[in-house]
Amino acid sequence: MKVINASGIQEVSLLLQKQGVEVEEKYDLANLPPEEIVILSDETDPTAEVSNTLAFKQNPVLYLAFHPPANLSTNVSVLKGEKIHGGQILYWIQDVAGKHKRRATIQAKKSIAYFGVQPGVGAGTLARATAILSSAHRKTLYIELNYYFPQSPFLFLLSDSNKNLASLFEHVLQAEDKNQIHLEPFLLNKTTLQGNRSTYKFMDHLPDDLSVISPHPDSLLAFPDLGSDIVRIQEKVQLLIETAKTQFDSIIFSMGSTPDDPLALATLRAVDQRVFVLDTNPSSVMMFQHRLDLLYKTGVPEINNLIVLQKSGIHFKKEIEKTLNFSIDMEILFETKMLDSLRKLDLLGSDQFKNSVSKLEKQLLGTPEAEKKRFKLGGIASLIAK
């Protein structure tokens, strides 16, 4: 991987070259491809505007400073102080290169939609947990399509009258191709929230590599009329997915349980894989096959689908399979204290739930077992020890 030294410190280039690292001293950083590593400093970027922009575009950035600016993005790594050791810079570059290599082994660029057989089965809970776990290993976009009864504004504590799903689809409806779609104005993440705490309720444990597109709490009142042409809506959703794949490795959709919602049907048809969710409630079990048949009749593909049983206090999988007369791919174990965890906005809940979702995330996204690590909600420290 090549390193761009835009710090204005020539010694950095000499150090890296001696270690066999390809370095280019360059200050025009407008059109850098994602993943290109950049070193900046308080001398060349005193306002942190360049660093924050590059970090938002998924470039790894190291900022060298005596006193870093307060508005520096949490996605920018910092080395500060009177004396910065060359070994610290090398360690950071090796760490970034290692992450890039590990990410290359992960099944990436995948879109997944979660659909629940009826309200309350926990499809949205699974989708959010999958997105959080995915963001520990890859750039992840979580999109909630449930503009009837949105949950993200409350569970992620994010809301804004402009950055929301309705505004995004107003934009997407006007686009003819993916080059005309710009996601940045609609993304909610640590970078876009930085410096806007008066506008947003900021959740400090929002993962660094997770972005959210959320309905506004009053989204239904202002949601654009998409019409009933599912083929046309599907084309627009596919444009959205193609655009998202240029910036994110995984795109996770959750939605309401309305089987005749054109946006939900179009999304289920457009994504790479679907997760159909039921729980142990008798009504959920009995209507599941009928609901699945209804979706398939409307053009939802019958391949690349997982069936997941949610809210199993004990192992119910075999009993439910006998009732339905077909196989369930995965069972998500659920503890009563999970409800307390959700009330406290711990979206990964209990260890039992978290471990079950980890297996689901691995199966969906190909995360190697060796890459699994304990995901801790909370601020993620700088890559470099200060």
C-alpha positions in Angstrom: 0.0 0.0 0.0 1.3 3.4 -0.9 1.5 6.2 1.7 0.9 9.9 0.8 3.0 12.1 3.1 1.2 15.5 3.1 2.5 16.4 6.6 5.2 18.8 5.3 7.7 16.8 7.4 10.4 15.4 5.0 11.9 13.2 7.8 8.7 11.1 7.7 9.3 10.2 4.0 12.9 9.4 4.6 12.0 7.1 7.5 9.4 5.2 5.6 11.6 4.9 2.5 14.3 3.3 4.6 11.8 0.7 5.8 10.9 -0.1 2.2 7.5 1.7 2.3 6.4 3.4 -1.0 5.9 7.1 -0.2 4.8 10.1 -2.3 4.9 13.6 -1.0 1.8 15.2 -2.3 -0.6 18.0 -1.3 -3.4 17.8 -3.8 -5.6 15.2 -2.1 -8.9 16.0 -3.9 -9.2 12.8 -5.9 -7.5 10.1 -3.8 -9.0 6.7 -4.1 -10.4 5.1 -0.9 -7.9 3.0 1.2 -5.0 5.3 0.2 -3.0 6.1 3.4 -2.4 9.7 4.2 -0.3 11.5 6.8 -1.1 15.1 7.6 -0.1 17.5 10.3 -1.2 20.7 12.1 1.2 22.5 9.8 -0.5 21.4 6.5 -4.0 21.0 7.8 -4.5 23.3 10.8 -8.3 23.3 10.7 -8.5 19.4 10.2 -10.9 20.0 7.3 -8.8 17.9 4.9 -8.3 15.1 7.5 -12.0 14.9 8.3 -13.0 14.8 4.6 -10.5 12.1 3.8 -11.6 10.0 6.8 -15.2 10.3 5.7 -14.2 9.0 2.2 -12.7 5.9 3.9 -9.0 7.0 3.7 -6.9 6.0 6.7 -5.4 9.3 8.0 -2.7 9.9 10.6 -2.5 13.4 12.0 0.7 14.6 13.6 0.3 17.5 15.9 1.5 19.3 19.1 -2.0 20.4 19.9 -4.6 18.6 17.6 -7.7 20.6 16.8 -10.8 19.9 18.8 -13.0 19.2 15.8 -10.7 16.3 14.5 -12.8 13.3 13.5 -12.8 10.3 15.7 -11.9 8.3 12.6 -8.6 10.1 12.3 -5.6 8.6 14.2 -3.5 11.0 16.1 0.1 11.2 17.2 0.6 14.2 19.4 3.3 15.8 21.6 6.7 17.4 21.3 8.4 14.2 20.1 6.9 11.6 17.8 8.9 8.4 17.4 9.3 7.0 13.9 8.4 3.6 15.3 4.9 4.8 16.2 4.3 5.9 12.6 5.6 2.6 11.2 3.4 0.7 13.7 0.3 2.6 12.6 1.0 1.9 8.9 1.5 -1.8 9.6 -1.7 -1.9 11.6 -3.6 -0.2 8.7 -2.0 -2.5 6.1 -2.9 -5.5 8.3 -6.5 -4.4 8.6 -6.7 -4.0 4.8 -5.3 -7.4 4.2 -7.7 -9.0 6.7 -10.6 -7.2 5.1 -9.6 -8.6 1.7 -10.3 -12.1 3.1 -13.8 -11.1 4.1 -16.8 -11.7 1.8 -17.6 -8.0 1.0 -19.8 -5.8 -1.1 -23.0 -7.5 0.0 -26.5 -6.2 0.5 -28.8 -8.0 2.9 -32.5 -7.4 3.8 -34.3 -8.5 7.0 -38.0 -9.1 6.8 -40.2 -10.3 9.7 -43.3 -12.4 9.2 -45.2 -10.1 11.5 -44.5 -7.1 13.7 -42.6 -7.9 16.9 -40.7 -11.0 15.8 -37.4 -9.1 16.1 -36.3 -8.7 12.5 -35.2 -5.1 13.1 -33.3 -6.1 16.3 -31.4 -8.8 14.3 -30.7 -6.4 11.5 -29.3 -3.7 13.8 -27.2 -6.3 15.8 -25.8 -7.7 12.5 -24.9 -4.2 11.4 -23.1 -3.4 14.6 -21.1 -6.7 14.6 -20.3 -6.2 10.9 -18.9 -2.7 11.5 -16.2 -4.3 13.8 -14.7 -5.8 10.6 -15.9 -3.7 7.6 -17.5 -0.4 6.5 -21.2 -1.0 7.1 -24.3 0.9 6.1 -27.6 0.2 8.0 -30.7 1.5 6.3 -34.1 1.3 8.1 -37.0 1.3 5.6 -39.8 1.1 8.2 -41.1 4.7 7.8 -44.5 3.6 9.3 -43.1 2.9 12.8 -39.4 3.8 12.7 -37.1 2.6 15.5 -33.7 3.9 14.5 -34.3 7.5 15.6 -34.9 6.3 19.1 -32.6 3.3 19.4 -29.6 5.1 17.9 -30.7 8.4 19.3 -30.2 10.1 15.9 -32.7 12.4 14.2 -32.5 15.3 11.8 -35.1 16.8 9.5 -32.8 16.7 6.5 -30.6 13.7 6.9 -33.3 11.0 6.7 -34.8 8.3 4.5 -37.5 10.4 3.0 -35.0 13.0 1.9 -32.8 10.3 0.4 -35.6 8.8 -1.7 -36.6 12.3 -2.9 -33.0 12.4 -4.2 -32.9 8.9 -5.5 -36.2 9.3 -7.5 -34.5 12.1 -9.5 -31.4 10.0 -10.3 -30.9 8.3 -13.7 -27.8 6.4 -12.7 -25.6 5.7 -9.7 -23.3 8.6 -10.5 -26.1 11.0 -9.8 -26.7 9.6 -6.3 -24.7 11.2 -3.4 -25.1 9.5 -0.1 -23.0 11.8 2.0 -25.8 14.3 2.8 -28.0 11.5 4.3 -25.5 9.5 6.3 -25.5 9.6 10.1 -22.2 8.5 11.7 -19.5 9.7 14.0 -17.9 11.8 11.3 -21.1 13.6 10.2 -22.2 14.1 13.8 -18.9 15.6 14.9 -19.4 19.2 16.0 -23.2 19.0 15.8 -24.1 18.0 19.3 -26.7 20.7 19.6 -28.6 19.3 16.7 -28.2 15.6 17.5 -28.4 13.5 20.5 -25.0 11.9 20.1 -24.5 8.2 21.1 -20.8 7.9 22.1 -20.8 4.1 21.5 -21.9 4.3 17.9 -19.3 2.2 16.1 -16.7 4.1 14.0 -17.4 2.1 10.8 -21.2 2.1 11.1 -23.3 4.6 9.1 -27.1 4.9 9.5 -29.8 6.1 7.2 -32.9 6.5 9.4 -36.5 7.5 8.9 -37.4 10.7 10.7 -39.8 10.1 13.6 -42.5 11.8 11.5 -41.3 10.3 8.2 -44.7 8.9 7.2 -46.2 12.4 7.0 -43.6 13.5 4.5 -42.5 10.3 2.7 -42.4 10.8 -1.1 -45.0 8.9 -3.1 -43.1 6.0 -4.7 -46.2 4.8 -6.6 -47.0 1.1 -7.0 -44.7 0.2 -9.9 -42.5 -2.3 -8.1 -40.1 -2.7 -11.1 -39.4 1.0 -11.2 -38.9 1.2 -7.4 -36.6 -1.8 -7.6 -34.5 -0.1 -10.2 -34.1 2.9 -7.8 -33.2 0.7 -4.9 -30.6 -1.1 -7.1 -29.1 2.3 -8.0 -28.9 3.0 -4.2 -27.2 -0.3 -3.5 -24.7 0.1 -6.4 -23.8 3.5 -5.0 -23.5 2.3 -1.5 -21.2 -0.5 -2.6 -18.7 2.1 -3.8 -18.3 3.2 -0.1 -19.4 0.3 2.0 -18.6 -3.4 2.3 -22.0 -4.4 3.7 -25.4 -2.8 3.4 -28.0 -4.0 5.9 -31.7 -3.2 5.3 -34.5 -3.6 7.9 -38.1 -2.9 7.1 -41.7 -3.3 8.4 -43.6 -6.5 8.2 -46.2 -5.2 5.6 -46.3 -7.7 2.8 -47.8 -5.3 0.2 -45.4 -2.3 0.9 -43.9 -1.6 -2.6 -40.6 -0.3 -1.1 -40.2 -3.5 1.0 -41.0 -5.8 -1.9 -38.7 -3.9 -4.3 -35.8 -4.0 -1.7 -36.3 -7.8 -1.1 -36.1 -8.3 -4.9 -33.0 -6.0 -5.3 -30.7 -7.2 -2.5 -28.1 -10.0 -2.7 -29.5 -12.0 0.2 -32.6 -12.0 2.4 -33.2 -13.1 6.0 -36.8 -14.1 6.8 -37.5 -14.0 10.5 -40.2 -15.7 12.6 -40.4 -16.2 16.4 -41.9 -18.9 18.6 -45.3 -17.2 18.8 -47.9 -19.6 17.4 -49.4 -16.9 15.1 -45.9 -16.2 13.7 -45.3 -19.9 13.0 -48.7 -20.6 11.5 -48.7 -17.6 9.1 -45.0 -18.0 8.1 -45.4 -20.3 5.1 -48.4 -18.3 3.7 -46.4 -15.0 4.0 -43.4 -16.6 2.3 -45.5 -17.9 -0.6 -47.0 -14.4 -0.9 -43.6 -12.8 -1.2 -42.4 -15.3 -3.8 -45.5 -14.7 -5.9 -44.7 -11.0 -6.0 -41.2 -11.7 -7.5 -39.0 -12.0 -4.4 -36.3 -14.6 -5.4 -36.5 -18.0 -3.8 -32.7 -18.4 -3.6 -30.1 -16.8 -1.3 -32.5 -16.8 1.6 -32.0 -17.6 5.2 -34.8 -18.5 7.6 -34.1 -17.5 11.2 -36.0 -18.4 14.3 -35.8 -15.5 16.8 -36.6 -15.3 20.5 -35.8 -18.9 21.5 -35.5 -19.1 25.2 -34.5 -22.7 24.8 -33.8 -24.7 21.6 -37.2 -24.8 19.8 -35.8 -25.3 16.3 -36.7 -29.0 15.8 -40.2 -28.5 17.1 -40.9 -25.5 14.8 -39.4 -27.4 11.8 -41.8 -30.3 12.4 -44.7 -27.8 12.5 -43.6 -26.0 9.3 -42.3 -29.1 7.6 -39.2 -27.3 6.3 -35.7 -26.5 7.6 -34.8 -23.4 9.7 -31.3 -22.2 9.0 -30.5 -20.6 12.3 -31.9 -20.2 15.8 -31.2 -17.0 17.8 -31.2 -17.7 21.5 -32.9 -15.0 23.6 -32.7 -14.2 27.3 -35.3 -12.3 29.4 -32.7 -9.8 30.4 -32.3 -8.9 26.7 -35.3 -6.6 27.2 -33.5 -4.8 29.9 -30.5 -4.4 27.7 -32.6 -2.9 24.9 -34.2 -0.4 27.3 -30.7 0.7 28.2 -29.9 1.0 24.4 -27.4 -1.8 24.5 -28.4 -3.1 21.0 -26.3 -6.2 21.3 -28.1 -7.3 24.4 -27.1 -10.4 26.4 -24.1 -12.6 25.7 -26.3 -15.4 24.5 -28.1 -13.2 21.9 -24.8 -11.6 20.9 -23.1 -15.0 20.4 -26.1 -16.3 18.3 -26.0 -13.1 16.1 -22.3 -13.5 15.7 -22.8 -16.9 14.1 -25.5 -15.4 11.8 -23.2 -12.5 10.8 -20.4 -14.9 10.1 -22.6 -17.0 7.8 -24.0 -14.0 6.0 -20.8 -12.0 5.5 -18.1 -14.6 5.6 -16.2 -13.2 8.6 -13.4 -15.7 9.3 -13.4 -17.3 12.8 -9.9 -16.1 13.4 -11.1 -12.5 12.9 -13.7 -12.7 15.6 -13.0 -10.4 18.5 -15.0 -9.1 21.5 -16.9 -6.1 20.2 -17.0 -3.4 22.9 -19.4 -0.6 22.7 -17.7 2.6 23.6 -15.2 5.0 22.1 -12.6 3.2 20.1 -9.1 4.4 21.1 -6.5 5.7 18.8 -4.5 3.1 16.9 -1.3 4.6 18.4 -0.5 4.6 22.1 0.1 8.2 23.1 
